[in-house]
């Protein structure tokens, strides 16, 4: 009996070590990991969801989505955790990227005025300096859309890359820029220290997103080259399973429980402010991971208004995303 137990234990250990050896390595390039818009990607790792799915995931943090995208296009990363709108923009250039799962149903962008600036309206931004995470990132796309929508020539505005976290907050408080496209927790942190902070546009909730875009507008997603997905279907499914399980955790747990799982360096010293930012952000997370075709169409409409090349490209939106992995994940987890 004793020998049988030992043999059983050894067999179990062999299976476990075999599973560990069989783990598939995936590198995910994140367009600003400290930003709450990317929380599901980081939280999935903190919860061990990637491991459970048989993946060994390395998260590589970048200043903005454009740099994360460059890493995947260059082959140094496999998948982008970034905004879906890049898939639409690249399709106009004949580069085919595809979203596998959408974790943000709202973009979460806020156009915030520096406490040291006298800007009172979007029209006042003409000839001013405005911060974005990085030139060519989704924050940059959003800024250009908002400017054009309000009759301001984007070419007459100085666009400065300031990141999404502490560097953006510092640039705003020092007055080195007049305004910035920001996301939480940076917005809430800046607001906590500047009670009269002026926010000109806010898409952290459904109402303001509908006001700005006329419909829901998908934000963060896991996306990559369409040929990578075709060759790595099992890995893609495992990644989606991990994100779907994480979205369920977010839906069924308190903000305090979610914050407790996040890395200390992302939460920072002021836990109360981070918690408030998290509460502000929770409505933007998807409950299903599905891409709403109307949301994808809204992204195309926005880009068509601000980018003539996209308007002329006759893009087939169905090739920029797939819900097949999400549907399979939901079957398994429901």
C-alpha positions in Angstrom: 0.0 0.0 0.0 2.8 2.4 1.0 4.7 1.6 -2.2 1.6 2.1 -4.3 1.1 5.6 -2.8 4.7 6.5 -3.6 4.3 5.3 -7.2 1.1 7.3 -7.5 2.7 10.4 -6.1 5.7 10.0 -8.5 3.3 9.6 -11.4 1.4 12.7 -10.5 4.6 14.7 -10.2 5.7 13.4 -13.6 2.4 14.5 -15.1 2.7 17.9 -13.5 6.3 18.4 -14.7 5.3 17.2 -18.1 2.5 19.8 -18.2 4.9 22.5 -17.1 7.3 21.5 -19.8 4.5 21.5 -22.3 3.6 25.1 -21.5 3.5 27.3 -24.6 5.5 30.5 -24.3 3.7 33.7 -25.4 5.1 37.2 -25.3 2.4 39.9 -24.9 3.3 43.5 -25.7 1.2 45.9 -23.5 0.7 49.5 -24.5 1.1 50.8 -20.9 0.5 48.1 -18.3 -0.1 50.4 -15.3 -3.1 51.9 -17.1 -6.4 50.4 -15.8 -7.6 50.0 -19.4 -5.2 47.0 -19.6 -6.0 45.6 -16.2 -7.5 42.3 -17.4 -4.2 41.4 -19.2 -2.2 42.0 -16.0 -4.8 40.5 -13.6 -5.0 37.3 -15.7 -1.3 36.8 -14.8 -1.8 37.7 -11.2 -4.7 35.2 -10.9 -2.6 32.4 -12.6 -5.1 32.1 -15.5 -2.4 31.9 -18.1 -0.7 29.1 -16.2 -4.0 27.3 -15.9 -4.5 27.6 -19.6 -1.1 25.9 -20.3 0.7 29.1 -21.2 3.9 30.7 -20.0 3.2 34.4 -20.6 5.7 37.2 -20.5 4.2 40.7 -20.4 6.4 43.4 -21.9 5.5 46.9 -21.0 5.7 49.7 -23.6 5.0 53.5 -23.4 2.1 53.3 -25.8 0.1 51.1 -28.1 2.0 52.1 -31.2 5.3 50.8 -29.7 3.6 47.6 -28.5 2.3 47.1 -32.1 5.8 47.7 -33.5 7.1 44.9 -31.3 4.6 42.4 -32.8 5.1 43.6 -36.3 8.9 43.3 -35.8 8.6 39.8 -34.4 9.9 40.5 -30.8 6.4 39.8 -29.3 3.5 37.5 -30.3 0.4 39.4 -29.3 -0.6 43.0 -28.5 -2.7 44.0 -25.6 -3.8 47.3 -27.0 -6.7 49.1 -28.6 -8.7 47.5 -31.4 -8.6 50.6 -33.6 -5.1 49.7 -34.7 -6.5 46.7 -36.5 -8.8 49.0 -38.5 -6.0 51.5 -39.2 -3.6 48.8 -40.4 -6.3 47.1 -42.6 -6.3 50.3 -44.7 -2.6 49.8 -45.3 -3.0 46.1 -46.3 -1.6 44.8 -43.0 -4.0 42.3 -41.4 -4.3 42.2 -37.7 -7.1 40.5 -35.9 -8.7 40.9 -32.5 -9.3 37.7 -30.5 -11.1 39.0 -27.4 -12.2 42.5 -26.4 -11.9 43.4 -22.7 -12.9 47.1 -22.9 -16.3 48.0 -24.2 -15.6 51.8 -23.7 -12.2 53.4 -24.6 -11.8 55.2 -21.2 -10.1 58.3 -22.8 -10.4 61.7 -21.1 -9.2 65.0 -22.5 -7.9 66.8 -19.5 -6.7 70.3 -19.1 -3.4 71.0 -17.2 -4.0 72.7 -13.8 -1.6 75.4 -15.0 -3.3 76.1 -18.3 -6.1 78.6 -19.1 -7.7 76.3 -21.8 -11.4 76.3 -21.3 -12.7 74.5 -24.5 -11.5 72.2 -27.2 -11.2 75.2 -29.6 -8.7 76.8 -27.2 -6.3 73.9 -28.0 -5.3 75.5 -31.3 -1.5 76.1 -31.3 -1.2 74.5 -27.8 0.8 71.4 -26.7 -1.3 68.3 -26.0 0.0 65.1 -24.5 -0.7 61.6 -25.8 0.8 58.2 -24.6 2.9 58.1 -27.8 2.6 59.5 -31.3 0.6 57.1 -33.5 -1.1 55.4 -30.5 -4.8 55.3 -29.9 -4.7 58.3 -27.6 -3.2 60.2 -30.6 -6.0 58.9 -32.9 -8.6 60.0 -30.4 -7.1 63.5 -30.0 -7.1 64.0 -33.8 -10.8 62.9 -34.0 -11.9 65.2 -31.2 -10.0 68.1 -32.7 -11.5 67.7 -36.1 -15.0 67.1 -34.7 -14.7 70.5 -33.0 -13.2 72.4 -36.0 -9.6 72.5 -34.8 -6.9 71.6 -37.3 -4.9 68.7 -35.8 -1.8 70.0 -37.7 -1.9 73.2 -35.6 -1.6 71.3 -32.3 1.7 70.2 -30.9 1.4 66.5 -30.0 3.8 65.3 -27.2 4.4 61.7 -26.1 4.1 61.7 -22.3 3.1 58.1 -21.5 0.1 57.1 -19.5 1.2 57.0 -15.9 3.3 59.1 -13.6 5.1 60.8 -16.5 1.8 62.1 -17.8 0.7 63.3 -14.4 4.0 65.1 -13.9 3.8 66.8 -17.3 0.4 68.1 -16.5 1.3 69.3 -13.1 4.4 71.0 -14.3 2.5 72.7 -17.1 4.9 71.4 -19.8 1.8 70.6 -21.8 -1.6 72.4 -21.9 -3.8 69.3 -21.9 -3.5 65.5 -22.4 -5.5 62.5 -23.4 -5.3 60.5 -20.2 -6.7 57.2 -18.7 -7.2 55.9 -15.2 -5.7 55.7 -12.7 -3.8 58.9 -13.9 -7.0 60.9 -14.4 -8.3 60.1 -10.9 -4.8 60.7 -9.3 -4.6 64.1 -11.0 -8.2 64.9 -10.0 -7.4 63.9 -6.4 -4.7 66.5 -6.2 -6.4 69.2 -8.2 -10.1 69.5 -7.2 -11.0 71.9 -9.9 -9.5 69.8 -12.7 -11.1 70.6 -16.0 -12.1 67.5 -18.2 -13.3 68.5 -21.7 -14.2 65.0 -22.9 -14.7 61.8 -20.9 -15.3 58.3 -22.3 -14.9 56.3 -19.1 -18.6 55.5 -19.0 -21.4 54.6 -21.4 -23.2 58.0 -21.5 -20.2 60.0 -22.5 -19.0 57.3 -24.9 -22.4 57.4 -26.7 -22.2 61.3 -26.7 -18.8 61.3 -28.3 -19.1 58.3 -30.8 -22.8 57.8 -31.2 -22.5 54.2 -30.0 -20.3 51.9 -27.9 -16.7 52.0 -29.0 -14.4 49.0 -28.2 -11.1 49.8 -26.6 -8.6 47.3 -25.3 -8.3 43.9 -26.9 -5.8 41.1 -27.5 -4.9 41.2 -31.2 -2.1 40.0 -33.4 -1.3 39.1 -37.0 -4.0 37.1 -38.7 -1.4 34.6 -39.9 -0.2 34.0 -36.3 -3.7 33.2 -35.2 -4.2 30.8 -38.1 -1.0 28.9 -37.2 -1.5 29.1 -33.4 -5.2 28.4 -32.9 -4.7 26.4 -29.7 -2.6 29.1 -28.1 -5.0 31.8 -29.2 -7.8 29.8 -27.6 -5.9 29.4 -24.4 -5.2 33.2 -24.2 -8.9 34.0 -24.7 -9.9 31.4 -22.1 -7.6 33.2 -19.6 -9.1 36.6 -20.3 -12.7 35.4 -20.2 -12.0 33.8 -16.8 -10.5 37.1 -15.7 -13.4 39.1 -16.9 -15.7 36.8 -14.8 -13.5 37.4 -11.8 -13.8 41.2 -12.3 -17.6 40.8 -12.6 -18.0 38.7 -9.5 -15.6 40.3 -7.1 -15.4 43.7 -5.3 -13.1 46.5 -6.3 -11.1 45.9 -3.1 -10.6 42.2 -4.0 -9.5 43.1 -7.5 -7.0 45.7 -6.2 -5.6 43.2 -3.7 -4.5 41.0 -6.7 -2.8 43.8 -8.6 1.0 44.3 -8.4 2.0 46.9 -5.7 4.0 49.0 -8.2 0.8 49.6 -10.2 -1.4 50.3 -7.1 1.1 52.8 -5.8 1.4 54.4 -2.4 -2.1 56.0 -2.4 -4.3 53.0 -2.3 -7.5 55.0 -1.8 -6.9 56.9 -5.0 -6.2 53.8 -6.9 -9.3 52.2 -5.5 -11.4 55.2 -6.6 -9.9 55.0 -10.1 -10.7 51.3 -10.3 -14.3 52.0 -9.3 -14.5 54.6 -12.1 -13.1 52.1 -14.6 -15.0 49.0 -13.8 -18.0 49.9 -16.0 -15.8 49.9 -19.1 -14.8 46.3 -18.8 -16.6 43.8 -21.1 -18.7 41.1 -19.5 -18.5 38.7 -22.4 -15.3 39.5 -24.4 -17.3 39.6 -27.6 -16.7 42.2 -30.3 -20.0 44.0 -31.1 -20.1 44.5 -34.9 -21.7 47.9 -34.3 -18.7 48.8 -32.1 -16.3 47.8 -34.9 -18.3 49.9 -37.3 -18.1 52.9 -35.0 -14.3 52.6 -35.0 -14.3 52.5 -38.8 -16.6 55.5 -39.0 -14.3 57.5 -36.6 -11.2 56.7 -38.6 -13.0 57.4 -41.9 -13.8 60.9 -40.7 -10.2 61.7 -39.7 -8.2 59.7 -42.1 -8.9 59.8 -45.9 -6.9 56.7 -46.5 -9.2 54.7 -44.2 -12.3 56.2 -45.9 -11.0 55.1 -49.3 -9.7 51.6 -48.3 -13.1 49.7 -48.5 -12.1 47.7 -45.4 -13.8 44.4 -44.7 -14.4 44.7 -40.9 -15.1 41.0 -40.5 -11.4 40.3 -41.1 -10.3 42.7 -38.3 -11.8 40.6 -35.5 -13.1 37.1 -34.6 -15.5 36.1 -31.9 -15.0 32.3 -32.5 -12.5 31.9 -29.6 -14.7 33.8 -27.2 -17.7 31.7 -28.1 -15.7 28.6 -27.5 -14.5 30.0 -24.1 -18.0 30.9 -23.0 -19.2 27.4 -23.8 -16.6 25.9 -21.6 -16.9 28.3 -18.7 -20.7 28.7 -18.6 
